[in-house]
Amino acid sequence: MSAATRSVSDIVRDALQQELKTLLSRCTEAQTAFFHSLYPGGIESLSEDKLRNAIPLCQRTIARNEGAI
């Protein structure tokens, strides 16, 4: 599928998925496993709403890991 035929929603969802993958790569193995227990089925199966909820969860986790919270 070319970029011209993709919907805006698909493009946004892909960007959110990529952001979440990047954030999860900064979490510990245990934190990543916990995330996958909260959201079974993988990142690709998450709705846009769930992606929008999962991203701040990961951001807060990373901030705690880095001592910012």
C-alpha positions in Angstrom: 0.0 0.0 0.0 1.5 3.3 -1.0 1.5 6.3 1.3 -1.0 8.1 -0.9 -3.6 5.4 -0.4 -3.2 5.1 3.4 -5.7 6.9 5.6 -4.6 9.5 8.1 -5.8 7.2 10.8 -3.4 4.4 9.6 -0.5 6.8 9.4 -1.2 8.1 13.0 -1.6 4.6 14.3 1.7 3.5 12.7 3.5 6.5 14.3 2.0 5.7 17.7 3.1 2.1 17.4 6.6 3.1 16.5 6.7 5.6 19.5 5.5 2.8 21.8 8.1 0.4 20.5 10.8 3.0 21.1 9.6 3.6 24.6 9.4 -0.1 25.4 13.0 -0.6 24.3 14.0 1.8 27.1 12.1 -0.3 29.8 13.5 -3.2 31.7 12.7 -6.8 30.7 10.3 -7.1 33.7 8.6 -3.9 32.8 8.2 -4.9 29.2 6.8 -8.3 30.3 4.3 -6.5 32.6 3.3 -4.3 29.7 2.6 -7.3 27.5 0.5 -8.8 30.3 -1.6 -5.6 30.4 -1.9 -5.5 26.6 -1.9 -9.1 25.3 -1.8 -9.6 21.6 1.1 -7.2 20.9 1.5 -3.6 19.9 0.1 -4.2 16.5 -3.3 -5.3 17.9 -3.8 -2.2 20.0 -6.5 0.3 19.0 -5.5 3.9 18.6 -7.1 4.7 22.0 -5.1 2.0 23.8 -1.9 3.2 22.1 -2.6 6.7 23.3 -3.0 5.3 26.9 0.0 3.0 26.8 2.4 5.7 25.7 2.1 7.9 28.8 2.3 4.7 30.9 5.7 3.9 29.4 6.8 7.5 29.6 6.1 7.6 33.4 7.9 4.2 33.8 11.0 5.5 32.0 10.9 8.7 34.1 10.8 6.7 37.3 13.7 4.5 36.1 15.7 7.6 35.4 14.8 9.1 38.8 12.7 12.0 37.4 9.7 11.0 39.4 
